[in-house]
Amino acid sequence: MAASRALDEAVFDPTGWFAIDAANARVAGVVVPSLDAGLALLGRGRVASIVGRLRLGMSAVDVDVDGIHGHAITEEIARWCAQHDTWNLVRPSGPVDGRNHVFIALPPEHKQLREYIGALREKHAVAARSIDLRTAIRPLSAPHRTGPHPQALGDLREALRTLPRLAAAVPTTTNRAEAPGRAPLKPRPRRRMDLPPEWAAYLRTGERPEIGGHDHKVKPWGSSWEAIATAWLLRCGHDAASAWQEISGSHPSAMGKAKARGRSWWIQYVWNRAVRNDDAFEPVRQIDPAVAAAVAAARDVLDDLQWRHPARRRPSLLLVGHHILDRMERTNTLRVPVPERDLVLDTGVSDRATIRQALRDLDGRLGRLDTSTFSTTKCDSSSFEFEVPRLEGVREILPPGLHTPGPKEVRGLWSTLPRASHQLWRTLQRTSNPQTTGELCAAAAIVENRADEPSASQLRTTRAALTALARAGLVQCDEAGQWMCLTSPPTVAVREEAAARHAEACERIEAERAAYRAGARSDWSVARAAALKANRAREKAWWDQLERSERLERAASLSDRFRSQSIDEQERLKSAWADRRRRAGVDEAERHDHWVDHLSPATLERESADRAMWFAGLAPPLQQAYVAAWRRHRDRYGISQATQGAEMRRESTRVFGAPGAGRDQAFLESQAALPGFDRDSVIAR
């Protein structure tokens, strides 16, 4: 049986499996990500057997002729292969005598093979399906759909030894991970420290410290001490280069196996294993119940928030949002630093503009993005910070003093999987019931709107992402075509590829940080800033050249358009304008105070009375909705609520809408003189 499994792995593509029932029909909804997963489904539900796709350079002939006639055809095919020095293997196909499968190490498009199969059909006067050249067939280790499990003929170990090297029919995630196997993995950054005294003495004198405990004694192999010493070098801030320097300069009795086998062997089998174990290690922490409750509530908000954005932007929004919340759970705090480049490493999203857009989308909705914590004079130790609101009765939690390490899951994992994989995995994590592909497509927000039925394209996207997750060992599909989340870590091949991707990202990020800290600026950034400044100047000049009557007419038209929109649309517009001004360096609170202070007393009194009458005429639910929206806007941008008189002046001119065409010329001119003037948002002030 072991030889059959080994042959299947060599002959079949690792990704091309599907399940069939006793009637030889494909079992709808059941996804088979691997040979092992397919064999585990046998006999469950409708699954009677599995079928796989052969690798490139491989084909199989299905001889579907009964009795001696079928054996004769099989023998002719095997003899032809021997005459052409071609590898072949015969396996009885099922319970009917004479029917066989002949595996041949030639591609199905091989001209001589196709001509021979055609001539064989004519010679024996049988239909094409009776001598069928295939690329998809049942593996050696799977039974026939009716129950019997005939074994292949001949010595399978010899067949495996003489099998030519074959390529996979479809590129798999494991191919890219094989090359960097000997490259040193990069550990998470740490401050350099001295080794513990007993391990420093081991490197200095070669004397082995005691390891193990009363319940677990480590056998006296040198490998154990060398592995532990390497792990301590890693934890004390060494990278592969500096750790090997310490090892090569150690006492002759220390690290003898690593020195004998060389740096390449030590990196592949000792150092890289230590880095992977360190990445996977998660210390047991007791999370504050208040933090856990607030993070859980924030995840619910994030699930609802994703529906307010186009489907194409949801994967990045969820990646950034969930990783920020993961960081809060790891650090047991509701306020964490969010450097863009750290989020690139955590999420696998390589485009920092996408990260920045996601942070803007989360700001004011999931929580608050505090940009005041970043200092240009302390760019090495400061960054923006993100905070989610505390629930009622939750005590204040101070921000962390240090930036947090990488995420709990394998770093670089999501850059190796389809973009929808993360949101599907999060959805499965948060549900206890298995779900079908269609249910997951809707629950994971792959459809555009909540009430939409998944399209064929969306179902294919969902199925492809789930299959990739299953091959990674994160989810599984049962015999009913339902998916569930697994608690096991990703497969070794996936972890290797993720580590290689993460190492590449680390190198790129370190180079970017070095250039930034050195004060380097790209020509593109300089040209972009100049273009934005010139465009702002053109907009200001265009507004200045308009006649007074046209300005009033445009202000009235924009005011009417703004008032006709819903409360949510008004809030989104005001936030978008405020964010645009903030990116241009304008403080929103100061700008608001400047605007209110430049209103004449007569204008303020007249507009306050008009807007108070308008507000009083609204239904109570609308009044509450407007007040809540104004409060969120004020809290988000730090617009103070001072004395009652100042509040009346500011609130009456900010939140009740634009005054329309009755606004006097002095007010319009004072608006144009404000810093960060924006003609489109004049009606929202």
C-alpha positions in Angstrom: 0.0 0.0 0.0 2.9 2.4 0.8 4.3 1.8 -2.7 0.9 2.5 -4.3 0.7 5.8 -2.4 4.3 6.8 -3.4 3.5 6.0 -7.0 0.3 8.1 -6.9 2.2 11.0 -5.5 4.7 10.7 -8.3 2.3 10.1 -11.2 -0.6 12.3 -10.3 -0.8 16.1 -10.1 -1.2 17.1 -6.4 -4.1 19.5 -7.2 -6.4 17.7 -9.7 -8.7 15.5 -7.5 -12.4 15.1 -7.4 -14.9 12.6 -5.8 -17.2 10.2 -7.7 -20.2 8.2 -6.5 -21.2 4.6 -7.2 -22.8 5.6 -10.5 -19.5 7.1 -11.8 -20.9 10.7 -11.5 -19.0 13.5 -9.9 -20.2 14.3 -6.4 -21.4 17.9 -6.6 -20.1 20.3 -3.9 -17.4 18.0 -2.6 -13.9 19.5 -3.0 -10.9 17.2 -2.8 -7.8 19.3 -2.2 -5.3 16.5 -1.9 -4.9 12.7 -2.2 -5.0 12.2 1.6 -8.2 14.3 1.9 -9.8 12.3 -0.9 -8.9 8.9 0.6 -10.3 10.1 4.0 -13.7 10.8 2.3 -14.1 7.3 0.9 -17.2 5.5 2.0 -18.7 8.7 3.5 -21.9 10.0 2.1 -22.1 9.5 -1.7 -18.3 9.4 -2.1 -17.4 5.9 -3.5 -13.9 6.7 -5.0 -11.7 9.6 -6.2 -10.2 10.6 -9.6 -7.0 12.5 -10.1 -5.3 14.4 -13.0 -2.0 12.9 -14.3 1.1 15.0 -14.3 2.5 16.5 -17.5 4.2 13.8 -19.6 1.9 11.1 -18.3 -1.2 9.4 -19.8 -3.4 6.3 -19.2 -5.2 4.0 -21.5 -8.6 2.7 -20.2 -9.2 -0.7 -21.8 -13.0 -1.2 -21.3 -13.3 -4.6 -23.0 -14.3 -7.7 -21.2 -12.6 -11.1 -20.9 -9.7 -12.5 -22.9 -10.2 -9.8 -25.6 -9.5 -7.1 -23.0 -6.4 -8.9 -21.7 -5.1 -9.2 -25.3 -5.5 -5.5 -26.0 -3.7 -4.7 -22.7 -0.9 -7.0 -23.5 -0.4 -5.4 -26.9 -0.2 -1.9 -25.4 2.4 -3.1 -22.8 4.4 -4.7 -25.6 4.3 -1.5 -27.7 5.6 0.4 -24.7 8.4 -2.0 -24.2 9.4 -1.8 -27.8 9.6 2.0 -27.5 11.5 1.8 -24.2 8.6 3.6 -22.5 7.7 3.2 -18.8 4.3 1.6 -18.2 2.3 0.0 -15.4 -0.9 -2.2 -15.7 -3.6 -2.1 -13.1 -7.0 -4.0 -13.3 -9.7 -1.4 -13.4 -12.4 -3.1 -11.5 -14.5 -6.2 -10.8 -15.0 -7.2 -14.5 -12.3 -9.4 -15.8 -10.4 -8.1 -18.8 -10.8 -4.4 -18.1 -7.5 -2.7 -17.2 -5.7 0.7 -16.9 -2.3 1.1 -18.5 -0.3 4.0 -17.2 2.2 5.3 -19.8 5.1 7.8 -19.3 4.1 9.7 -22.5 1.9 12.8 -22.9 -1.5 12.2 -24.5 -0.5 14.5 -27.4 2.4 12.2 -28.3 1.9 11.6 -32.0 3.1 8.0 -32.2 1.0 7.0 -29.1 -2.1 8.6 -30.5 -1.6 6.9 -33.9 -1.1 3.5 -32.2 -4.2 3.8 -30.1 -6.2 4.8 -33.2 -4.9 1.8 -35.1 -5.6 -0.5 -32.2 -9.3 0.5 -32.2 -9.6 -0.2 -35.9 -7.8 -3.6 -35.5 -10.1 -4.8 -32.8 -13.2 -3.0 -34.2 -14.1 -1.3 -30.9 -15.5 2.2 -30.1 -13.2 5.0 -29.0 -14.5 4.8 -25.4 -13.5 1.1 -25.3 -9.8 2.0 -25.7 -9.7 5.5 -24.3 -6.6 7.7 -23.9 -7.1 9.7 -20.7 -5.4 12.3 -18.5 -7.8 11.9 -15.5 -8.2 8.5 -13.8 -8.6 6.7 -10.5 -5.3 6.5 -8.5 -3.7 3.2 -7.5 -4.5 3.7 -3.8 -8.3 4.3 -4.3 -10.8 1.5 -4.8 -13.2 1.0 -7.7 -16.5 2.9 -7.3 -18.3 -0.4 -6.8 -16.1 -1.6 -3.9 -13.2 -3.9 -5.1 -9.7 -2.6 -4.9 -7.5 -4.5 -7.5 -3.8 -4.1 -7.1 -1.4 -3.0 -9.8 0.7 -5.8 -11.5 4.4 -6.2 -11.1 6.9 -4.8 -8.6 5.7 -1.4 -7.6 9.0 -0.4 -5.9 10.8 -1.2 -9.1 8.2 0.8 -11.1 8.7 3.7 -8.8 12.5 3.5 -9.1 12.4 3.5 -12.9 9.7 6.1 -13.3 11.0 9.2 -15.3 10.9 12.6 -13.5 7.5 14.2 -14.3 6.4 17.8 -14.0 3.1 18.9 -12.3 0.2 19.6 -14.7 -0.5 22.8 -12.8 2.0 25.0 -10.8 1.5 24.4 -7.1 2.4 26.4 -4.1 5.1 24.0 -3.1 7.2 24.6 -6.2 8.1 28.1 -5.3 9.1 27.1 -1.8 11.6 24.5 -2.7 14.3 26.9 -4.0 14.9 29.0 -0.8 15.0 25.9 1.5 18.7 26.5 2.3 18.3 30.3 2.6 18.4 31.5 6.2 15.0 32.7 7.5 14.8 36.1 9.1 13.7 36.1 12.8 11.5 38.7 14.3 13.5 41.8 15.4 14.8 41.8 19.0 17.1 43.9 21.0 20.6 42.3 21.3 21.2 40.7 24.7 23.7 38.5 26.4 23.2 34.7 26.4 22.1 33.1 29.7 25.2 32.3 31.7 25.0 28.5 31.3 24.7 28.8 27.5 27.4 31.4 27.2 29.6 29.0 29.2 28.7 26.2 26.8 30.0 28.2 23.8 33.0 29.3 25.7 34.1 26.1 27.4 32.1 23.3 25.6 30.6 22.2 29.0 27.0 21.1 28.4 24.4 22.6 30.8 21.8 20.4 32.3 18.6 20.2 30.3 15.3 18.4 30.8 13.2 17.9 34.0 12.1 15.3 36.4 9.3 14.1 34.0 11.2 14.5 30.7 14.9 13.7 30.3 16.6 14.6 27.1 18.8 11.9 25.7 22.5 12.8 25.7 22.7 13.6 22.0 24.7 16.7 20.9 21.9 17.7 18.6 19.7 18.7 21.5 22.2 21.1 23.0 23.0 22.6 19.6 19.3 23.1 18.9 18.7 24.8 22.2 21.9 26.9 21.9 20.8 28.1 18.5 17.3 28.9 19.9 18.9 31.0 22.6 21.1 32.9 20.1 17.9 33.7 18.1 16.1 34.9 21.2 19.0 37.1 22.2 18.8 39.1 19.0 21.2 37.3 16.7 20.5 36.8 13.0 21.8 33.8 11.0 25.1 35.6 10.2 26.0 36.7 13.7 24.8 33.4 15.3 27.0 31.4 13.0 29.9 33.7 13.8 29.4 32.9 17.5 29.2 29.2 16.7 32.3 29.1 14.5 34.3 30.9 17.2 33.1 28.7 20.0 35.0 26.1 22.0 36.0 23.0 19.9 33.8 20.8 22.1 30.7 23.0 21.5 28.4 22.8 18.5 30.5 20.0 17.0 27.9 18.6 14.7 27.1 22.0 13.2 30.8 22.7 12.6 31.4 19.3 11.0 28.5 19.5 8.6 28.9 23.2 7.8 26.9 26.4 7.7 24.5 25.4 4.9 23.4 22.3 6.8 23.1 24.2 10.1 20.9 26.8 8.4 18.6 24.3 6.8 18.1 21.9 9.7 18.8 23.9 12.9 18.5 27.7 12.3 15.4 27.7 10.0 13.7 25.2 12.3 14.4 27.5 15.3 13.0 30.5 13.4 9.8 28.6 12.5 9.3 27.4 16.0 9.8 30.9 17.3 7.3 32.3 14.9 4.7 29.7 15.8 5.3 30.2 19.6 2.5 32.1 21.3 2.9 32.6 25.0 -0.1 32.0 27.1 -1.7 35.3 28.1 -4.7 36.0 30.2 -6.6 38.6 28.1 -8.6 41.2 30.0 -12.3 40.3 29.6 -13.1 44.0 28.9 -10.5 44.0 26.1 -11.8 40.7 24.7 -15.4 42.1 24.8 -14.5 45.3 23.0 -12.5 43.5 20.3 -15.3 41.0 19.8 -17.7 44.0 19.4 -15.3 45.6 17.0 -15.2 42.5 14.8 -19.0 42.6 14.6 -18.7 46.2 13.5 -16.1 45.3 10.9 -18.3 42.5 9.5 -21.1 45.1 9.0 -18.7 47.8 7.7 -17.4 45.7 4.9 -20.8 45.8 3.2 -20.5 49.6 2.8 -17.6 49.1 0.4 -17.3 47.6 -3.1 -16.5 43.8 -3.0 -13.1 44.4 -4.6 -12.0 46.5 -1.6 -13.2 44.2 1.1 -10.3 41.7 1.2 -7.8 44.5 2.0 -10.2 46.2 4.5 -10.7 42.9 6.4 -7.0 42.0 6.3 -6.0 45.3 7.9 -9.0 45.5 10.3 -8.7 42.0 11.7 -4.9 42.2 12.0 -5.2 45.4 14.0 -7.7 43.7 16.3 -5.4 40.6 16.5 -2.7 43.0 17.7 -5.0 44.4 20.4 -5.7 40.9 21.7 -2.0 40.0 21.7 -1.0 43.2 23.6 -4.1 43.2 25.8 -4.9 46.8 25.0 -7.4 48.7 22.9 -4.9 51.1 21.4 -2.0 49.9 19.3 0.6 51.4 16.9 -0.2 50.8 13.2 2.9 51.6 11.1 2.0 51.0 7.4 5.1 49.0 6.8 4.4 46.7 9.8 0.9 46.1 8.3 2.5 45.2 5.0 4.5 42.5 6.8 1.5 41.3 8.9 -1.1 41.2 6.1 0.8 40.4 3.0 -0.7 43.4 1.2 2.4 44.8 -0.6 0.8 48.1 -1.7 1.1 50.7 1.0 -1.5 52.9 -0.7 -4.0 50.0 -0.2 -3.1 49.8 3.5 -3.5 53.6 3.8 -6.9 53.5 2.1 -8.0 50.7 4.5 -6.9 52.8 7.5 -8.9 55.7 6.2 -12.0 53.5 5.7 -11.6 52.2 9.3 -11.0 55.6 10.9 -14.2 56.9 12.5 -16.1 53.7 11.9 -14.3 50.8 13.5 -12.3 53.1 15.8 -10.1 56.2 15.7 -6.8 56.6 13.8 -4.7 59.0 15.9 -2.2 60.7 13.6 -0.9 63.1 16.3 1.3 60.3 17.8 3.7 60.3 14.9 6.6 62.6 15.2 8.9 63.5 12.3 11.7 64.0 14.7 11.3 60.5 16.2 10.3 58.6 13.1 12.2 55.5 14.4 10.0 55.1 17.5 6.7 56.7 16.7 3.8 56.0 14.4 0.1 56.4 13.9 -2.0 54.6 16.5 -5.4 53.0 16.3 -8.0 52.8 19.1 -11.3 51.1 19.3 -14.0 52.4 21.7 -14.4 50.9 25.1 -17.7 49.3 26.0 -19.9 50.8 28.7 -18.2 50.4 32.1 -14.8 49.4 30.7 -11.9 51.0 32.5 -9.3 53.0 30.7 -6.5 51.0 29.2 -3.1 52.7 28.5 -1.5 52.4 25.1 1.4 50.0 24.7 4.9 51.2 25.3 6.5 49.1 22.5 5.4 48.0 19.0 4.1 44.4 19.0 5.6 41.4 17.2 4.2 39.6 14.2 0.7 38.2 14.0 -0.3 34.9 15.6 -0.7 33.1 12.3 2.2 32.3 10.0 3.7 35.6 8.7 3.5 35.9 4.9 0.7 33.3 4.8 -2.0 35.5 3.1 0.4 36.6 0.3 0.6 33.0 -0.8 -3.2 32.4 -1.1 -5.9 33.8 -3.3 -7.2 37.2 -2.1 -10.6 35.9 -0.9 -9.0 33.2 1.3 -8.6 35.4 4.4 -12.2 36.6 4.5 -13.4 33.0 4.0 -11.1 31.7 6.8 -12.3 34.4 9.2 -15.9 33.6 8.4 -15.3 29.9 9.1 -13.5 30.7 12.3 -16.5 32.7 13.7 -19.1 30.0 13.0 -19.5 26.6 14.6 -21.7 25.1 11.9 -20.3 23.7 8.6 -21.3 25.7 5.5 -21.7 25.0 1.9 -19.7 26.9 -0.8 -22.8 29.0 -1.7 -23.5 29.9 2.0 -19.9 30.9 2.5 -19.9 33.0 -0.7 -22.7 35.1 0.8 -21.5 35.1 4.5 -17.9 36.1 3.6 -19.2 39.1 1.5 -17.9 37.9 -1.8 -21.3 38.8 -3.3 -21.8 42.5 -3.9 -24.9 43.0 -1.7 -26.3 41.1 1.2 -29.4 40.0 -0.6 -27.6 38.9 -3.9 -27.5 35.3 -5.0 -23.9 34.2 -5.8 -23.1 34.2 -9.5 -21.3 31.4 -11.2 -18.1 33.5 -11.3 -18.3 34.3 -7.5 -18.9 30.6 -6.7 -15.8 29.7 -8.7 -13.8 32.4 -6.9 -15.0 31.0 -3.5 -14.3 27.4 -4.4 -10.8 28.2 -5.6 -10.0 30.1 -2.4 -11.4 27.4 -0.2 -9.5 24.7 -2.1 -6.3 26.7 -1.6 -7.1 26.9 2.1 -7.7 23.2 2.2 -4.4 22.4 0.5 -2.8 24.7 3.1 -4.3 22.6 5.9 -6.5 25.3 7.3 -10.0 24.1 6.3 -11.6 20.9 5.1 -14.5 19.8 3.0 -16.7 16.9 4.2 -18.6 14.3 2.2 -21.7 16.6 2.0 -19.7 19.5 0.4 -19.7 21.5 3.6 -16.7 23.4 4.9 -15.3 23.7 8.4 -12.2 25.4 9.9 -9.3 23.3 11.3 -7.2 24.1 14.3 -4.0 22.5 12.9 -1.2 24.8 11.7 -0.6 25.2 7.9 1.3 22.5 6.1 5.1 22.5 6.0 5.2 23.4 2.3 2.9 26.4 2.9 4.9 27.6 5.9 8.1 27.4 3.9 6.7 29.4 1.1 5.2 31.9 3.5 8.5 32.3 5.3 10.3 32.9 1.9 7.7 35.5 0.9 7.9 37.2 4.3 11.7 37.3 4.1 11.5 39.0 0.7 9.0 41.6 2.2 11.3 42.2 5.2 14.2 43.0 2.9 12.1 45.4 0.9 10.7 47.1 3.9 14.1 47.5 5.6 15.4 49.1 2.4 12.5 51.5 2.4 12.9 52.4 6.0 16.6 53.0 5.6 15.9 55.3 2.7 13.2 57.1 4.6 15.3 57.7 7.7 18.2 58.9 5.5 15.8 61.6 4.2 15.7 60.3 0.6 12.8 61.3 -1.5 11.9 59.8 -4.9 11.5 62.1 -7.9 8.0 60.8 -8.2 7.0 61.9 -4.7 8.5 65.4 -5.3 6.7 65.7 -8.7 3.4 64.5 -7.2 3.6 67.0 -4.3 4.3 69.8 -6.8 1.4 68.7 -9.1 -1.0 68.7 -6.1 0.1 72.1 -5.0 -0.3 73.5 -8.6 -3.8 71.9 -8.9 -4.9 73.5 -5.6 -3.7 76.8 -6.8 -5.6 76.5 -10.1 -8.8 75.6 -8.1 -8.3 78.7 -5.9 -7.7 81.0 -8.9 -10.8 79.6 -10.7 -13.0 80.4 -7.7 -11.5 83.9 -7.3 -12.3 84.8 -10.8 -16.0 84.0 -10.6 -18.6 86.8 -10.3 -20.3 87.3 -7.0 -23.7 86.2 -8.4 -22.3 83.0 -9.8 -20.6 82.2 -6.5 -23.9 82.6 -4.7 -25.7 80.5 -7.3 -23.2 77.7 -7.0 -23.3 77.8 -3.2 -27.1 77.6 -3.2 -27.1 74.7 -5.7 -24.5 72.7 -3.8 -26.4 73.4 -0.5 -29.6 72.1 -2.0 -27.9 69.0 -3.3 -26.3 68.4 0.1 -29.6 68.8 2.0 -31.4 66.4 -0.3 -29.0 63.5 0.7 -29.5 61.1 3.5 -27.8 61.6 6.9 -25.3 58.8 6.2 -24.4 60.3 2.8 -23.9 63.7 4.4 -21.7 62.2 7.0 -19.6 60.4 4.5 -19.2 63.5 2.4 -18.2 65.7 5.3 -15.7 63.0 6.5 -14.2 62.7 2.9 -13.7 66.5 2.7 -12.2 66.7 6.2 -9.8 63.8 5.4 -8.7 65.5 2.2 -8.0 68.8 4.1 -6.2 66.9 6.8 -3.9 65.2 4.3 -3.1 68.7 3.0 -2.0 69.7 6.5 -5.1 71.6 7.6 -6.2 71.0 11.2 -10.0 70.5 11.1 -10.7 71.8 14.6 -8.7 75.1 14.1 -10.3 75.6 10.6 -13.8 75.2 12.1 -13.1 77.7 14.9 -11.7 80.1 12.4 -14.9 79.8 10.3 -17.2 80.3 13.2 -15.3 83.3 14.6 -15.5 85.1 11.2 -19.3 85.1 11.1 -20.8 88.4 11.9 -23.1 88.5 15.0 -26.1 89.4 12.8 -25.5 86.6 10.4 -25.0 84.1 13.3 -28.2 85.1 15.0 -30.3 84.9 11.8 -28.9 81.6 10.7 -29.2 80.1 14.2 -32.9 81.0 14.4 -33.6 79.6 10.9 -31.8 76.3 11.6 -33.4 75.9 15.0 -36.8 76.2 13.3 -35.7 73.6 10.7 -34.5 71.2 13.4 -37.7 71.6 15.5 -39.7 70.6 12.4 -38.0 67.2 12.1 -39.4 64.0 13.4 -37.8 62.9 16.7 -36.0 59.9 15.2 -34.5 62.2 12.5 -33.4 64.6 15.2 -31.7 61.9 17.1 -29.9 60.6 14.0 -28.7 64.1 13.1 -27.4 64.7 16.6 -25.6 61.3 16.6 -24.0 62.1 13.3 -22.8 65.5 14.5 -21.4 64.0 17.7 -19.4 61.4 15.7 -18.0 64.0 13.4 -17.0 66.3 16.3 -15.4 63.4 18.2 -13.6 62.1 15.2 -11.9 65.4 14.3 -11.4 66.7 17.8 -13.8 69.7 17.4 -14.2 70.9 20.9 -17.5 71.5 22.7 -16.8 74.4 25.0 -19.2 76.7 26.8 -22.9 76.7 25.9 -22.5 80.0 24.1 -19.6 78.9 22.0 -21.4 75.6 21.4 -24.4 77.4 20.1 -22.4 79.5 17.8 -20.4 76.6 16.4 -23.1 73.9 16.3 -25.6 76.2 14.7 -23.2 77.1 11.9 -21.7 73.6 11.4 -24.4 71.0 11.7 -27.7 72.4 10.4 -26.7 72.6 6.8 -25.7 75.5 4.5 -27.4 78.8 4.6 -28.0 78.9 0.9 -28.2 81.9 -1.3 -28.8 84.3 1.6 -25.2 84.1 2.8 -23.6 87.5 2.6 -20.6 88.4 0.5 -18.4 89.0 3.6 -19.0 85.4 4.7 -18.1 84.0 1.2 -14.9 86.0 1.0 -13.9 84.9 4.5 -14.4 81.3 3.4 -12.1 81.7 0.4 -9.5 83.1 2.7 -9.5 80.1 5.0 -6.5 77.7 4.8 -7.4 74.5 2.8 -10.3 76.2 1.0 -12.5 73.6 -0.8 -15.3 74.9 -2.9 -17.0 71.5 -3.1 -17.4 71.3 0.7 -18.6 74.8 1.4 -22.1 73.6 1.9 -21.0 71.2 4.7 -19.6 73.8 7.0 
